[in-house]
Amino acid sequence: MQALLDSLRTRFPDAIFATSIDAARAETAVSVAAARLLDIARYLHDAPEAAFDHLTDICSVDYPEDQLRFEVVYHLHSLPLQQRLRLKARITEDYPTIASVTGIWKGAEFLEREVYDMMGIHFSGHPDLRRILLPEDYAEGYPLRKDFPTEGRGWRSQFDFIPRLDEPPLDVTESEITEEQKNAFRAEPGEPGSRRKEELLLNMGPQHPSTHGVLRVVLVLDGERIVKATPDLGYLHRGVEKLSEGLTYMQIIPHTDRLDYVCAMSNNYAYVRAVEKLLEITVPVRAEYIRTLVAEMQRIIGHLFWLGTQALDIGAMTVFFWTFREREILLDMFEKLCGARLTLNYYRIGGVDSDFTPELVQRMNAFLNTFPEKVKEYDSLIASNRIWLGRTKNVAVLSAEDAISFGCTGPVLRGSGVAYDVRKAEPYGMYDKVDWEVPIGKNGDTYDRYWIRMEEMRQSARIIAQCLDQLPAGPIMAEAPQYIPPPKELVMRDMESLIHHFIIYTQGIKPPKAETYCATEAPKGELGFFIVSDGSPRPYRLKIRSPSFVHMGAFDHMARGYLISDIITIFGTYDVVMGECDR
């Protein structure tokens, strides 16, 4: 990376303000002049020595005491060279504007809209700069600014969790919707030869039962063909990132359960890994093995849930019942492991809450003995079914180039033939100690993404079996007294341990001043946490890079030209959970 930094200084001598390499955390950051951001970003994308073809995320940090108040942060990833770079630019409060990079990375469209929505930063040249998670008429400001109170403004600041009845009902008719509002959803003029005489705008949702959460999609139709599909998000927005600024690092863990509530373990894992990276904590080997096998149990649960609901949406009800049969077995084991089945709160900073007992090892081995045959059963029902093939083959085709440009990850990216998996590219846990393969697709269609997930379940079973065989003895929590409370058995009989426990849980831990991004391969794709620490017990800024949100940015691209009946199939192919998307 040093050679790249030297190249940047040579090419843009007046625009590179600072560079830093954090060897301990494997972080490289560059601060640049906002006026030259677009030129620098294009060089980093196009130059062979850089090749940052993947825009992982865009976020912002508010420093209200500084003259250059807002810092826009671009997380860049080079898939060919397997290296990451954090690009940062500062802008003033008086003129919070910076150039849009949508012309370089297609996925920037949704990411820039989120920054605009939450922080009020304008991106010049953006094709459709509107709020994305909050209503367009939201007049209370920008929630992620430091001067925005956590409890909100206006009547929301006195919200007592009882619905307000003193506001007159808002009766909106079709005629009251302005032409300007409609234009946000209209398609471009019809192509030559199109028989479309008049646009038909159709609202799908936000109550549609097949949207895996509350989602509205505005469809522009030419007959039954989709001309444009505009997702309208934010119906489940809960402001987790804002809430995290007022919570200690440990208190945030249960909130991660509520992101992707289908795969809560993966969220916990991703978050504690980010905090451990910030703290430079080494997790004991036994704990890492347990974390890895539990994460793969969660991956199987997530893929079973996806397969059952996707098949049900298409009309295959039997598959739904069969996948939930195996899912229940694994959830029973989760309940035995941590006392919960949905919001699990099992992973801890430095380890795990409880040990994987011999009884659970026995039950897991029994499951692994039968599970491969169960996967074959699912295949026998749908892999050669004419209806399934007709609804998935050559539907929602996404090329490798477009998948990368939109920032896709996980099965969506691998289905397009790109062999990128965080577990292989940046090994964590015990993934580099076990033998497994990364399945990749050929055509980039809905069927390939189905096949990827089926193969991933088989690979997850391989990983779990090896982890059980190799599981060593030892502690399940790291030794780091300044960050980790003492064991419960000591707290119950030792006064010093009790005081230590009390201080950590009431005052929180104090990490060093630093910033870090940590990526984890969740069932839906790359789940990343970006943490900015100011040395206090609470994160100065916490940004969640959710795969569901990023993938929705490609929805319109993948839906155009297909039928209305394909919309639910296309939505399901992402495996989106709207709680993670809206955050």
VEXBAFI-473299 format. One line per 8 residues: their letters; for each residue y, z, x of C-alpha. Coordinates in steps of 0.2 Angstrom, whole numbers, plus 2048, in hexadecimal, padded with zeros to 3 digits. Layout:
A = Y Z X; ...
END
This chain:
MQALLDSL = 800 800 800; 80C 803 80F; 80C 7F0 812; 811 7EC 800; 81F 7F9 801; 825 7F1 811; 824 7E0 809; 82F 7E7 7FB
RTRFPDAI = 83C 7EE 806; 83D 7DD 80F; 83E 7D2 800; 84A 7DE 7F6; 853 7E8 803; 861 7ED 7F8; 857 7F1 7E8; 84A 7FD 7F0
FATSIDAA = 851 80E 7EF; 842 819 7F3; 82F 818 7F6; 822 825 7F7; 80F 826 7FA; 807 836 7F4; 7F6 835 7FE; 7EF 845 7F6
RAETAVSV = 7F1 83E 7E5; 7EF 82C 7E9; 800 828 7E2; 80C 81A 7E7; 81E 819 7DF; 82D 80E 7E2; 83E 811 7DB; 848 801 7D9
AAARLLDI = 859 7FB 7D3; 858 7F8 7C0; 862 7E8 7C2; 855 7E1 7CD; 846 7E8 7C3; 841 7D7 7BC; 841 7CE 7CD; 837 7DC 7D5
ARYLHDAP = 82A 7DD 7C6; 828 7CA 7C7; 824 7CB 7D9; 818 7D9 7D7; 80F 7CF 7CA; 80F 7BE 7D2; 80D 7C2 7E5; 7FB 7C1 7EB
EAAFDHLT = 7FE 7D0 7F6; 803 7DA 7E7; 7FA 7D2 7D8; 7FF 7DF 7CB; 7F8 7D6 7BD; 7F5 7E5 7B1; 803 7EF 7AA; 7FB 7FF 7A6
DICSVDYP = 80A 808 79E; 81D 80A 79C; 825 81A 799; 835 823 79C; 83B 834 7A2; 84C 83C 79D; 856 845 7AA; 866 84A 7A0
EDQLRFEV = 86F 852 7AF; 86E 843 7BA; 87B 835 7B9; 86D 828 7B8; 865 832 7AA; 856 827 7A5; 848 822 7B0; 83D 814 7AA
VYHLHSLP = 82B 815 7B2; 81F 806 7B3; 80D 809 7B7; 806 7FA 7BF; 7F4 7F6 7C4; 7ED 7E8 7CE; 7DC 7E4 7C8; 7D7 7D8 7D6
LQQRLRLK = 7DD 7E4 7E4; 7D9 7F4 7DB; 7E9 7FD 7DE; 7F7 806 7D4; 809 807 7D6; 817 810 7CC; 827 807 7CA; 836 811 7C5
ARITEDYP = 848 80C 7C1; 857 817 7BC; 864 813 7AF; 873 81B 7A8; 875 824 797; 885 819 793; 87C 809 795; 869 80D 793
TIASVTGI = 863 7FB 795; 857 7F3 7A1; 84E 7E1 7A1; 83F 7DF 797; 82F 7DA 7A0; 826 7D2 791; 828 7C1 79A; 81C 7C8 7A8
WKGAEFLE = 810 7D3 79F; 80D 7D0 78C; 808 7E2 789; 819 7E7 78D; 81F 7E3 77C; 817 7F2 773; 81A 7FE 782; 82D 7FA 783
REVYDMMG = 82F 7FC 771; 827 80E 773; 834 812 780; 842 80B 776; 83C 815 767; 839 826 770; 847 825 77D; 854 819 777
IHFSGHPD = 853 80D 786; 857 7FB 782; 84D 7ED 78A; 857 7DD 78B; 84D 7CD 787; 840 7D6 77D; 83B 7CB 76F; 839 7D8 761
LRRILLPE = 842 7E9 766; 83F 7F4 757; 838 806 755; 826 806 755; 820 818 752; 82E 81E 748; 836 816 738; 843 809 73C
DYAEGYPL = 850 813 732; 84C 823 73C; 85E 82A 73F; 85B 83A 748; 85B 833 75A; 84E 831 767; 841 83F 768; 83C 83E 77A
RKDFPTEG = 84D 841 780; 84F 853 787; 85E 857 77B; 853 853 76C; 84C 864 765; 839 865 763; 83B 86B 751; 845 85B 74D
RGWRSQFD = 856 859 745; 85D 859 734; 852 860 726; 842 85E 731; 849 86C 73C; 847 878 72D; 836 870 727; 82C 87E 720
FIPRLDEP = 81C 874 71E; 81F 872 70B; 823 861 704; 836 85F 700; 839 85C 6ED; 84C 85C 6EE; 84D 84A 6F4; 84F 83C 6E7
PLDVTESE = 840 830 6E7; 844 820 6F0; 840 811 6E5; 83F 801 6EF; 83C 7F1 6E7; 838 7E0 6EF; 84A 7DA 6EC; 851 7E9 6F5
ITEEQKNA = 848 7E4 706; 855 7DA 710; 852 7CA 718; 855 7D1 729; 847 7DE 726; 83B 7D0 721; 83F 7C6 730; 837 7D3 73C
FRAEPGEP = 826 7CE 735; 829 7BB 732; 820 7AE 73C; 828 7A0 746; 82B 790 73C; 81A 787 738; 812 77B 744; 813 769 741
GSRRKEEL = 806 764 735; 805 775 72D; 803 775 71A; 80D 785 718; 81B 783 70D; 820 796 70B; 81B 7A5 714; 810 7B2 70C
LLNMGPQH = 813 7C4 712; 805 7CF 70E; 804 7E2 712; 7F3 7E8 718; 7F4 7FB 717; 7FA 808 71B; 7EC 80F 710; 7DE 802 713
PSTHGVLR = 7CD 80B 715; 7C7 800 723; 7D6 804 72F; 7CE 813 738; 7DE 81C 735; 7EF 819 72C; 7F5 808 732; 7FF 7FA 729
VVLVLDGE = 7FE 7E8 72F; 80A 7DB 728; 801 7CB 727; 80A 7BA 726; 7FD 7AE 71E; 7FB 79B 71C; 7EE 79B 70E; 7E1 7A8 715
RIVKATPD = 7E5 7A4 727; 7EF 7B1 731; 7FF 7AA 738; 806 7BA 73E; 800 7CC 73E; 80C 7DA 741; 805 7EC 743; 810 7FA 73C
LGYLHRGV = 80B 80A 745; 811 81C 745; 80A 822 735; 800 830 73F; 80E 833 74C; 80E 846 750; 818 846 760; 80B 84D 76B
EKLSEGLT = 815 848 77B; 825 851 775; 81A 861 770; 813 861 781; 823 864 789; 823 875 781; 811 87A 784; 809 881 794
YMQIIPHT = 7FC 875 79C; 7EE 87F 795; 7F5 87F 783; 7F6 86C 783; 7E3 86A 784; 7DF 86C 772; 7ED 860 76D; 7E3 852 777
DRLDYVCA = 7D4 855 76B; 7DF 84E 75D; 7E3 83E 765; 7D3 834 764; 7CA 841 758; 7BA 836 759; 7B9 839 76C; 7C2 849 76F
MSNNYAYV = 7B8 84D 77F; 7BE 83E 787; 7D0 843 784; 7CD 854 78B; 7C5 84D 79A; 7D3 841 79D; 7E1 84E 79B; 7D9 85C 7A6
RAVEKLLE = 7D5 84F 7B4; 7E8 84A 7B4; 7ED 85D 7B6; 7E0 85F 7C3; 7E7 851 7CD; 7F8 858 7CB; 7F2 869 7D2; 7E6 861 7DF
ITVPVRAE = 7D7 86C 7D8; 7C5 868 7DD; 7B9 86A 7CF; 7A8 872 7D4; 799 865 7D5; 78F 86D 7C6; 79F 86C 7BB; 7A1 85A 7C0
YIRTLVAE = 790 855 7BB; 791 85E 7AA; 7A2 855 7A7; 79B 844 7AB; 78C 846 7A0; 796 84E 792; 7A2 83F 793; 794 833 792
MQRIIGHL = 78D 83C 783; 79F 83A 77B; 79F 827 77F; 78E 825 776; 795 82F 767; 7A5 824 767; 79C 814 768; 78F 819 75B
FWLGTQAL = 79E 81D 750; 7A6 80C 754; 796 803 750; 792 80B 740; 7A4 809 739; 7A6 7F7 740; 795 7F2 738; 79A 7FB 728
DIGAMTVF = 7AB 7F1 727; 7A1 7E1 729; 794 7E6 71C; 785 7ED 725; 783 7FF 71E; 772 803 725; 779 802 737; 786 80F 732
FWTFRERE = 779 81C 72C; 76E 819 73C; 77C 81B 748; 782 82B 740; 771 831 741; 771 831 754; 783 837 754; 77F 846 74B
ILLDMFEK = 772 84B 758; 77F 84A 766; 78C 854 75B; 77F 861 758; 77E 863 76B; 791 864 76D; 791 872 760; 784 87B 76A
LCGARLTL = 78E 878 77A; 79F 87D 775; 79F 882 762; 7A7 873 75B; 7A3 861 755; 7B4 858 754; 7C2 861 75D; 7B8 868 76B
NYYRIGGV = 7C4 86F 778; 7B6 870 785; 7BD 86A 795; 7C8 876 7A0; 7D4 874 7AE; 7C8 876 7BD; 7B7 874 7B3; 7B0 877 7A2
DSDFTPEL = 7AF 885 796; 79D 888 795; 78D 883 79E; 780 876 79A; 771 881 796; 75F 87D 798; 75D 87C 786; 76A 86E 785
VQRMNAFL = 762 865 794; 752 865 78A; 75A 85E 77A; 764 851 784; 754 84B 78C; 74B 84A 77B; 75A 83F 775; 759 834 784
NTFPEKVK = 746 831 781; 74A 829 770; 75B 822 771; 758 811 77A; 74C 80D 76C; 759 811 75F; 766 805 767; 758 7F8 766
EYDSLIAS = 757 7FC 753; 76A 7F9 751; 768 7E8 75A; 75A 7E3 74F; 765 7E5 740; 774 7DC 745; 773 7D3 756; 76B 7C4 74D
NRIWLGRT = 772 7C6 73C; 77A 7B7 736; 788 7C0 72D; 78C 7CB 73C; 78C 7BC 748; 797 7B2 73C; 7A3 7C1 73B; 7A3 7C4 74E
KNVAVLSA = 79F 7B4 758; 7AF 7AB 75E; 7BA 7B7 754; 7C9 7BF 75C; 7C6 7B6 76D; 7D0 7BE 77B; 7D1 7B5 78B; 7CF 7BF 79B
EDAISFGC = 7E1 7BA 7A0; 7E8 7C0 78F; 7DE 7D0 78F; 7E5 7D5 7A0; 7F7 7D0 79B; 7F6 7DA 78C; 7F1 7E9 796; 7E0 7EB 78D
TGPVLRGS = 7D2 7F6 795; 7C1 7FC 790; 7B5 7F2 786; 7C3 7E6 780; 7C7 7E1 792; 7B5 7E1 798; 7B0 7D6 789; 7BC 7C9 790
GVAYDVRK = 7B2 7C8 7A0; 7BD 7D4 7AB; 7B2 7E1 7B4; 7BE 7EF 7B4; 7B8 801 7B0; 7C2 810 7B7; 7B1 819 7BA; 7AD 80B 7C7
AEPYGMYD = 7BE 806 7CD; 7C4 818 7D0; 7B5 823 7CF; 7B6 835 7C9; 7AA 842 7C3; 799 83D 7C9; 79A 82A 7C5; 798 825 7D7
KVDWEVPI = 788 830 7D8; 77E 828 7CB; 778 816 7C8; 77F 80C 7BA; 787 7FB 7B6; 797 7F4 7AE; 792 7E8 7A0; 79E 7D9 79E
GKNGDTYD = 7A0 7CC 791; 7A2 7B9 792; 7AB 7B2 783; 7B8 7C0 77F; 7B4 7C0 76D; 7B0 7CE 761; 79D 7CC 764; 79F 7CE 777
RYWIRMEE = 7A9 7DF 773; 79A 7E4 768; 78E 7E0 776; 798 7E9 783; 797 7F9 779; 785 7F8 776; 781 7F6 788; 78D 804 78C
MRQSARII = 783 810 782; 773 80B 78C; 77D 80E 79C; 783 81F 796; 772 824 792; 76D 81F 7A5; 77C 829 7AB; 777 839 7A1
AQCLDQLP = 765 838 7A6; 76A 838 7B9; 777 846 7B7; 769 851 7AF; 75D 84D 7BD; 76A 850 7CA; 773 85F 7C2; 775 86C 7D0
AGPIMAEA = 778 87F 7CE; 789 886 7D1; 799 88C 7C8; 7A1 882 7BA; 7B3 887 7BE; 7BD 884 7CE; 7C3 892 7D9; 7D6 891 7D8
PQYIPPPK = 7DD 8A2 7D2; 7EF 89C 7D1; 7EA 88F 7C4; 7DA 895 7BC; 7D6 8A5 7B3; 7C8 8B0 7B9; 7B7 8B0 7B0; 7B6 8B8 79F
ELVMRDME = 7A9 8C5 7A5; 7B6 8CB 7B2; 7C4 8CC 7A6; 7BA 8D8 79B; 7B7 8E5 7A9; 7C4 8E2 7B6; 7D6 8E7 7B4; 7DD 8DB 7C1
SLIHHFII = 7D3 8CC 7B9; 7DA 8D1 7A8; 7EC 8D1 7AF; 7E9 8C0 7B7; 7E2 8B9 7A7; 7F0 8BF 79D; 7FD 8B8 7A9; 7F5 8A7 7AA
YTQGIKPP = 7F3 8A5 797; 804 8AC 792; 80F 8A5 7A0; 805 896 7A5; 802 88E 7B6; 80F 887 7C1; 80A 876 7C9; 814 86F 7D8
KAETYCAT = 823 863 7D4; 81A 852 7D4; 815 844 7C8; 804 83C 7C6; 7FB 830 7BB; 7E8 832 7B8; 7DD 825 7B0; 7CD 829 7A7
EAPKGELG = 7C1 81C 79F; 7C0 822 78D; 7B5 819 781; 7C3 80F 77A; 7CA 80B 78C; 7D5 812 799; 7DD 822 793; 7EA 828 79F
FFIVSDGS = 7F6 837 7A0; 806 836 7AA; 80D 848 7AE; 81E 84C 7B6; 81F 85D 7BC; 82F 867 7C0; 825 876 7C6; 826 87F 7B6
PRPYRLKI = 817 885 7AB; 81A 876 79F; 81A 864 7A3; 82C 85C 7A5; 824 84C 79E; 813 848 797; 80F 835 793; 7FF 830 78B
RSPSFVHM = 7F9 81F 78E; 7ED 81C 77F; 7E2 80C 77F; 7E3 80B 76C; 7F6 809 76D; 7F5 7FC 77B; 7E8 7F2 772; 7F2 7F1 762
GAFDHMAR = 7FF 7E7 76C; 7F2 7D9 76D; 7EE 7D9 75A; 7FA 7CB 755; 7F4 7C0 763; 7E1 7C3 75F; 7E4 7C1 74C; 7ED 7B1 74B
GYLISDII = 7E4 7A2 743; 7D6 7AD 73C; 7D2 7B1 72A; 7D8 7C1 720; 7C6 7C6 720; 7C6 7C7 733; 7D4 7D3 734; 7C9 7E3 732
TIFGTYDV = 7BC 7DC 73E; 7CA 7D9 74B; 7D1 7EA 748; 7C0 7F2 74A; 7BD 7E8 75A; 7CA 7F3 763; 7C1 803 75D; 7D3 80A 759
VMGECDR = 7D6 81C 753; 7E7 81D 74C; 7EA 82F 752; 7E9 829 764; 7F3 81A 760; 802 823 758; 800 833 762
END
